[in-house]
Amino acid sequence: MAIRPYWKGYLKLSLVICPVQMMPATSENEKVRFHTLNRATQNRVISHYVDAVTGKDVKDEDEVKAYQRGENEYVMLEDEELENVALESTKTIDIEVFTPRNGVDWIWLDTPYYLSPDDPVGQEAFSVIRDAMAAEDMVGISRLVIARRERAVMLEPRGKGIVLWTLRYGDEVRGADSYFERVDDQPADSKMMPLVQQLIKKQTQHWNPKMVSDPVQDRLLDLIESKKKQMKKPVGAKSKGKGKVEPAPSNVINIMDALRKSVDAENRPGRH
């Protein structure tokens, strides 16, 4: 099944415009998802809105968005009014400024999307914008309305396409200084450094997506498969346990001893 574009519009740089489409760069479709059932009937449970005071159900046509301005005081906003607030950035990514890629710290990056031409006619304009940014090692900063909220976005050339990152708002990013103020400024022990460096070299591998696999997800799938098999078993049949849970590691008292033991373990024949 073809994946539908998340957004379609135009990429604009001065007088250069090309139609583009945006696709999510990540997916959560493979995650195990659960439904809530009524244990007694095994029917699905549905949720609905109720009035917080009267406890009565609220019909869809009676639901309205509101902004709280005081205790028990709200400003109600109709859908039409919210639509009228939408800016030009609902349909156009107009690159306003360029900045060096290494100047945008990782903490500002939020959600990635793939941006690509949506029409063969616009491929040349798209390629020129992409290649010019890549040649200068620059990224473009623009704005885009996503889910009725305007977001600052960063356009980063990547291979044949452009990766569009939504950027976090300024009030969402916390400075690191206050969190690291208790960290000692003194350099690491010179005797320990070679031991840690040995461990780093021994445990260095090329990046592989398997490094970020989800063992909990795998165990959930195993549990679900086991449950499915149990449902087919005759009454009275017993299933075997999964095995013992490994105990949590004890606290390390002497860092130097622990490092030496770690290096010795890595150097044992047959370890790698």
Buried (B, 14 or more C-beta within 10 A) or exposed (E): EEEEBEBEBBBBBEEBBBBBBBBBBEEEEEEEEEEEEEEEEEEEEEEEEEEEEEEEEBEEEEEEEEEEEEEEEEEEEEEEEEEEEEEEBBEBBBBEEBEEBEEBEEEBBBBBBBBBBBEEEBBEBBBEBBEBBBEEEBBBBBBBBBEEEBBBBBBBBBEEBBBBBBBBEEEEEEEEEEEEEEEEEEEEEEEEEEBBEBBEEBEEEEEEEEEEEEEEEEEBEEEEEEEEEEEEEEEEEEEEEEEEEEEEEEEEEEEEEEBEEBBEEBEEEEEE
